[in-house]
Amino acid sequence: MLVRIHKRARTTPAIRKEIQQSTLSERALATQYGITRATVRKWKHRDSCEDR
């Protein structure tokens, strides 16, 4: 399966799925993946792991 992500995307569908399934805090996930807490919050609340 070929996955096409935005060229400036900091996360992949696999990382997004890990974020959605994780029980860690937003801050811990942001630090772990080198992204902002807002990005973690966005992926936590989405139903899909794909770009819109």
Long-range contacts (C-beta under 8 A, 24 or more apart in sequence): 5-51, 6-51, 9-51, 10-34, 10-35, 10-39, 11-35, 11-39, 11-43, 13-49, 13-50, 14-49, 16-43, 16-46, 16-49, 17-49, 19-43, 19-44, 20-44, 20-46, 20-49
